[in-house]
């Protein structure tokens, strides 16, 4: 299989990848709009503000800690990022030597590890904890919406499992596709590219297996 064929996506997923890029752009615009309406769009970063002379004479209402457009922008990033990763894979993988497993398994696992570390140790937390806390995986949301360390530990465990799944795909050992698929499910929505990798590999592996009927001796 050529590199161009390897990095191509099914039609619907191809369109979803484009939509993911648009979601990131729209999320950025909505997030920046909050800076021209509210003095402090994100209380976690009170220094990130514009002078009053540059703001509009309106103030957005908030959803928990964040202005409405800022909240919408962040959640567009959360759900758009996995599809944008597919768009990056589609565009950049043929130009690199990394291969599909690095783009579709290694990159989501690495991102989850980095984001979990950021949320656990670097993110200036707001109190009380909010159900609206933006998170790139369901297990990370468990921590960001409660600050219970056990959820963060579980996020680290899932990320480590993802790294292990990536290493398995590099060695082509048995059950590597199953491990990748399991990580994809456990790390949703960020794990969507890994789920696609596992599904594609599973269908390719099964397409080469003779059916039980055709393998019977005549």
N, C-alpha and C positions, 0 to 999 in steps of 0.2 A: 504494500500500500504506500503510495507516495505521500509526501508531507502535506501537500495541498488537500489530498483526500482525507488524511487523518484529522486535519484541523477543520474540515467542513462540518456544519451542523445540520440536523434535520430542519425542514422549512419552518415549522412552528417555533422551534427553539432558536432558529436564526432570527426570526422576527422578535422573539422575546429578548434576545441579546441586544438588539437595537433599542428596544423599549427600555432596557436596563440603563443604557447610556443616557437616553433622554431623561430617565428618572433621576440620575445623578445630577444632570444639568439643572433640571427643574428644582431639585432639592437644594442645590446651591443657591439658586436665585431666591427661593422662598426663605432660606436661612438668612441670606444677606439683607432681605427686605426688613427683617425684624430689627436690624441695626439702625434703620432710618425711622423707626416708629417707637422703639422702647429704649430707655436709657441703658438698661443692662439686660440684653436678650438671654444670656445664660448666666445665672447666678454662680455657677461653678467658676466662672472666669470674669469677675467683676471689672477687671482692668480692660476687657474687650468692649469698648464703648465708643460712640462718636460724640463730638461736641454737640450741644443743643442747637447750635446754628446750622448744623448739617442734617438735623432730624426733622421729620414732618410733624406738624402740630396734632398728631393723633397718637394714641397708645393702644396697642393691641391687648385684648384680654388674654389670659394665660390658661393653659391646660396643665394643672399642677404647677411645676416650677417654670415652665417655658411658654413664651408667646405662641399663638396658634400657628403662624407660618413657620416659626422656628421648629416647632414640634413636627409639622407636616414635612418640612425639609429633611429632618433627621430620619424620619421613618421611610421617606423615599430613598434615602441612602441605604438604610438597612435592607429593604427589600429589592432595591435596584442593584446593589453591589454584586450579588451572586450572578445575575445575568450580565452585568458589565464585565465580570471576570471571564465569562464565556465569550464575550465580544473581543476582549483582549487576547484570549487564546486563539480565536479564529483569525485574528489579524496578525498577531506577533509570533505564534508558534512556528509557522513555516520559515521565519527569518532567524530562528534561534536553534540551538542544538539541544535545548532542554528536553523536548519531547512532551507528549500529552500527559504522561503520569506526573511530571513536575508541575505543569500548569493546572491540571484538574484535581490532583490529590495533594501534592506537596505544597502548593501555594495556599489553598484554603486551610490546610493544617497549620502552616506557619502563621497565617493571619490570625487564626483563632488563638494560637499561643500568644501572639503579640497583644491582641486585644484583651485577652484575659488578664495578662500581666498589667496592662495599662489600667484596666478597671479596678483591679485588686489593689495596686500599690501607688498609682500616679493620679488617677481621676479624683479631683476635689469633690467629695461626696456632699450631696444636699440632704438636709433632714427636714421633715421625715422622709424616709424612702418612698419612692413613688412607683405605682404600677406603670406609669408612663415612661419609665426610664428606658432610653434607647439601647437596644442590645442586638448584636448580629447573630446570635444563636439563642435557642430557647433556654438552654442551660445557663447561658450568661445572663439572660433576663431574670432567671431565678435569683441570681446574686445581686444584680443591679437594682432590682425592685424590692430587695429585702436586706441586703448587706449581711446575709448569713454566710459565714465562711465556708460552710459545707457545700454550698452551691458553687462557689469559686473553685473549691477543690475538685468537684465533679467536672467543672469546665476544663481544668487542667488535665484531668484523667482522659476526657474525651479528646482534647488536643493531642495528648501523648499517644493515644490510640491512633489518631490520624497520622502522626509521624511514623508510627509503627506500620500502618497500612501502606504508606508511601514507600517505606523501605522494603516491604514485602513485594510491592509491584516492581521494584528495581531488580529483585532477584528472581522474579517470575516463579515463586514457589506456589504450591497448591494453596487454594483458598485465598489468594491475594485479592481476587475480584470480590469475594464475599466480605473480606475485611474492609475494602474500600467502600462497598455499599453500606455496611454497617456504620462506618464513620460518617458517610453522607447523611444518613437518617439522623444520627445522634447530634449532628452539628447543623441541622436545618435552622434558618434558610441559607446560611453561608455555605453549607455542604452540598448545595444543588449541583455545582460542577462535578463534584466527586460522584454523586449519584448518576449523573450522565455518563461518566467514565465507566462506572461499574456496569451500568445497563448495556453500554456499547460493547464492552468486553464480554459480558455474559452472552449477548446475542451472537457475537462472532465465534465464541467458543462452542456454542451449541450448533451453529450452522455447519461446523466441521465434523460433528459427531454423526455417524450413520444411525438412522433410525433402527429400532429393534427389529422391524419387519424386514428391512433391506439387509440387515446383517445376518439373518437366519440362513443356514445352508439350504440349498435346494436339492 
